[in-house]
Amino acid sequence: MLYREAGDFKTSYTDDGQTFPIKFDRIGYYVALIVAFAIVPFVINDYWVNAIFLPFLIYAIAAIGLNVLVGYCGQVSLGTGGFMAVGAYACYKFMTGIDIWIGGVQYALPPINIFFSVILAGFVTAIVGVLFGLPSLRIKGFYLAVATLAAQFFLVWLFNKWSWTYNYSASGQISAPERGMFGVPVTGPNTEAWATYLFCLVFVVVLALIARNLTRGSVGRKWMAIRDMDIAAEIIGVDPLKAKLSAFAVSSFYVGIAGALFFSVYLGAVEVGEAFGIQKSFLVLFMVIIGGLGSIFGSFAGAAFLVLLPVLLKNVLVSGLGWPTDLAAHLEFMIVGALIVTFLILEPHGLAQLWRVIKEKLRLWPFPH
């Protein structure tokens, strides 16, 4: 009975175009923010942060980025893991200082604050994403997927072979030095659970709001016009060059920030082949498929589902029933595969569409139509 539009009048264009037009949705959004910022940091511990919250927040950013490209602009990409690697290695270089040789003279840039290192890593990834998005102007569908898959393998190979990117380390790994915000460490071995959680949460909230407004504005409408029919979009005045490359830039920016946070805040030390291999690209793609293409909420839902599923199976099957760990892992792959096939056949718009149907039924309840 609470989920109603009756009495919720719009008296201006601003009210009519707000993100959450129903008052109940707005209240729920503000309550969720209050809980996330004011309550969760005081009750979580290291296990909850490392097993659930940090992976969920970081993968949600990556899923939003991929959804911008695949769900809103209709451009297929299988190179998410490689672009996350670009963000991780760029963040590492900004955190440790960059040495550049120009004309035989070495120029050293000092280390940058972790917050700005993550943002700059996103911009570097956006530039790389635009370069690899250029083939989308001439090819589409399967051939574009193969091109982005080639980018995935090329970027992983590059970071394996180019020793400058990992500061000539003998192991080939990159390790995040201790960096903090306002005197509180958010990277390194001395971090607190609440600090890393809040650091990632700020990025998630800000980036989700930006993505929501982008997709509802003129830029998002151009992306969706290209997705629905690029020839018709070009006829009505949409520039496919700007639309596609802007989608690749925004998507890569989000994915790069996710990669930077995944390396610096979550793992702390990574090796590119293990942390950002092809399996990472498919994992984020599965989040988008299960959550729902063309939906910001679907990105969160897909990330939450694929982060919580392994934790649930481990606690129930391994800890509760005593199953072998490898058997539970294999069962996880089977469940994810079955769900992907099921959603593609029965509900292509994923969990987001199921949530829309539930909300529509709540708005009409108790009437059957």
N, C-alpha and C positions, 0 to 999 in steps of 0.2 A: 504493500500500500504506500510505502514511502517513495518508491521509484516512479514518480509521476512528473509530467510537464505542466499539469494544471496549475494555474496561478503564477507560473514562472514567465512573466512577460518580458519581451525585449523592446526597449525604448530607444535604442541607438544601433548604428551599424557595428560599433565595437562590441556591444552585447551579443548581437546576432552572429558575429564571427568568432566568438571566443572558443577556446580549445575544448572546454567541457560545457556544452550548452545546458545540460541538466544540472540543477543545483545539487542533487544527491551525488553526482559524479565529482563536482568541485569539492564538496565536503570530504568525500572519500580520498581525493587526491591530497588535500591539505593534511588530513589525519595521517595518511601514509608517510608524508614528509616529516611530520612531527615525530612519529614513531621511529622513523629511520634515523633522524638526526639527534633526537633528545632521549630516546629510551634504549635503542639497540646497543649503542656504544658502551653503556654501563652494565649490560648483562651478558655480552658475548665473551668468549675466551679464545685461546689460540686455535683450538680444534674447529670451532664453528667458523672462525674467520678463514682459516686455510682450507677447510674442506668444502665450505658452502659459499660464504659471502663474497670473498675475493674472486673465486672463479666465476660466480654468477655475475658480479658487477663488470668484470673485465670482458667476459664473453658477450654480455649484453651490448657493450659498446661495439665490439666486432660484428655482432649480428645486425645491429642498427646500420652500421656502415655497409655491410654486404646487402642488406635489404634495400638501401637507397639505390644501389646499382642494379640488383636483380629484380627486386619487387616493384620499384617505382619507375625505373628507366628501362627495364627489360633487357639489360645487357648481361650475358652469362659470364661468370668469373669463377675460375678454379684456382686462383692464385692468392687466396687470402693468407695462407701460411707464409708465403714469401713476402707479402707486404707487411705482415706482422713482424717478420724478421728485420725488414728495413727500419721499422719504428724502434725495435729493440736495439739494434746496433747504432742507429743515429742517437738515441737517448744515451747509450753508453759513451759515445764519443763526446757528446755535450757535457756529460757528467764528469768525465775525466780530463777534458781539455783536448782541443784539436790542434795538431801540428800540421802545417801546410808548407810545402816547399814551392816557392815561386822564384824562378830565375836563379836557382842555387842558394837562395836565402830561406832559412826556416822562420816561419811566423807561427807563434804559439798563441792560441786563444785560451784564456783561463777557464776553469770549470764553471759551469752555469748552475744556478739553482735548480733543484729537481723539478719544481713545478713548471718552470719555463723550458727545461730540458724535454719534458714530456710533450709540451705544446710544439716546440720546434721540431721534435721528431715526427709529429703529425704532419707538419708542413713539408718536411723532407719527403715523407712517404707520399704526400699528395702530388709532389712533382714527379716522383717515380711512377705513380699510378697514371698520371696524364701521359707520360711517355709510352707506357705499355697499353694505354687506352687508345692510342692513335689507330691501331688496326681496326677498331670498331667502326671507323668511318667508311671502311671498304668491305668488311666481312661481318657476318652475324651468325647467330645460332651455334651449330656444332663447331664451325671453324674458329669462331671467337673463343669458344671454350678451350679449344686446343691451343690457341695463342696465349691465353692466360695461364694455361697449364704449363706451357713452355716458360713463361715468366716465373712460375713457381720454382721449377727446377733450376733455371738460370740463377735466380737470386740466392738460392741455397748454395749452389756451387760457388758463386762469387764470394759469399761470406766465409766459405770454407777455405778458399784459395788466397784471398786478399788479406794478407797478414796485418795490414794497416788498420783494418776495421776492428780487430781484436787486440790492438796495441802490441803486436808481435809476441803474444803469449805462446809459450811452448806447448801448452795443452790445447790451444785453439778455442778455449772457452772465454766468455766474458763474465765478469763478476761485478755486481753493483757495489760501489763504495758507499759508506754511510753518509747519507744526506738527510736533511730534515727541513721542517717548516716551523717557524717560530720557536726554534730550539728543541722541537720534538722530532726524533728520528723517524723517518718513514721508509727508509731503505737501510740495508745492512743487518748485522746480527742482533742489534740491540733495539729492535722495533717493538712497539706495543701493539696489541691486537686492535684496540680502538683507533689508534692513529692511522694505521694502514687502511682500515675500513673507511674512516671518514675521508681520507685522502682520495680514495677511489670513488666514494659516493658523490663527492662534489663534482668530479668529472662526469659521472653518469647522469646526474640530474641536469647539469648545464647542457651537455651534449644532446640529451634526449629532448629537452625543450627546443634547442636549435633545430634539430632534425624535424620535430613536429611542426614547427613554424615554416621551415623550408618546404616541406612536402605539402603544406596547405596553401602556400603562396604561389606566385607566378612561376617561380623556378620549378616547384613540384609539379605544376600543371604542364609545363613543357616536358618534363621527364615522362609523365604519364601519357602525353600525346605521342611521344616517340615510342613508348612501350606498346601502345595500342595499335598504331599504324604510322610508321615513320614517314611514308610518302605523303599521306594526308596531312600529317603535322607540318611537313615542309611546305605544302601548298598553302596552308593557312598562316604561314609566316614564322614558324618555329625554325630556328637555325640548328640543324642537327649537329654541326661541329661544336657549337657552344654547349648544347644540351648534353651531349654524350660525354664530352670532356669534363664538363662541370660535375656530372654524376661520378665519373671516375675520380676526380679530384676530391670531392666530398667523401666518397666512400673510402678512398685510400687514407684520407686524413683521419677518419674514425678508426680504421683498422690499424693505422700506425700508432695512434694513441693507445689502443688496446695492446699492441705488441710491446710498447714501451712500459706500460704498467705491468704487463705479464712478466717481463724480464726483471724490472727494477724492484717492484713492490711485492710481487707474488713469489716468484722463484728465487730471485737473487743471483743466480748464476745459470747460464744456459749454454748449450751447444746447439748450433743452428739446425743440424740434421735431426736431432732428437726432439727439440722443442718446437720447431716450425716446419716440420716435414709436410708431406702431402696429406697425412692424416688430419693435420690441423685445418687444412682447407676444407676437407670433407666434413669435419665436425661442425664448423661454423655454418656451412651450407645446410647440414641437416637441421641445425637450430632454426634456420630461416624457413625451411620447408615445413617442419613440424609446427613451428609457431605461427606461420602464416605470411605469405608474400604480400608486400605492400602494406605492412602494418607495423607501427612502432611498438604497440602493445604485443604483437606477435613475436617481435624480437626478444622481448623480455620473457614471454611465456616459453619460447623455445629454449632460451638459455637456461631458465630455471628448470625446465623438464630434464634436459640432458646433463645438468649438473647434479640434480637431486637423484636421478635414477641410479647412477653407480653407488652413491652413498646409501640409498635405500637397499639395494641388492646386497651390498656388503654387510650392512647391519642385520638384515633379515636372514640371508642365506648363509653367510660365512660365520658371523658372530652368533646368530640365533640357532640355525639348524646345523652348523658345523660342516657346511659344504666346502670343498676345496676352492681356493681363491681363483684358480684358472677357470674352473667350471662356471663360477659366477660371472667372470669376465666374458666368457663365451656366450652365456645366456644374455648378457647385456647387449652384445652385438646382434643377437637374434631378435631381441625385442625391438631395438632401434630400427633394424631392417624391416621388420614386419610393420612397424608403425609408419615408416616412410611410404611403403607400398600402400598401406591402408589409407593414409591421408591423401596420397596422390590420386587414388581411385574414388574414394567416397567423399572427401572434403579437401579439395585442393588448396583452400585458403586457411587450412590448419586450425590451431587452437583459437586464433583470433576470431574466426568466423563462428566457432561454437560459442564464444563469449558474446558475440553480437546477437546470436539467436536467443541466448538466455536473457539478455537485456531486453530484447524486443518482447519476449513472452512476459517478462516482469512488468513492462509498461502497459501490456494489455490485460494482465491478470485482474480479475478471475474470468474474463470473457474469453471464449475459445477462438475468436478471430480478431 
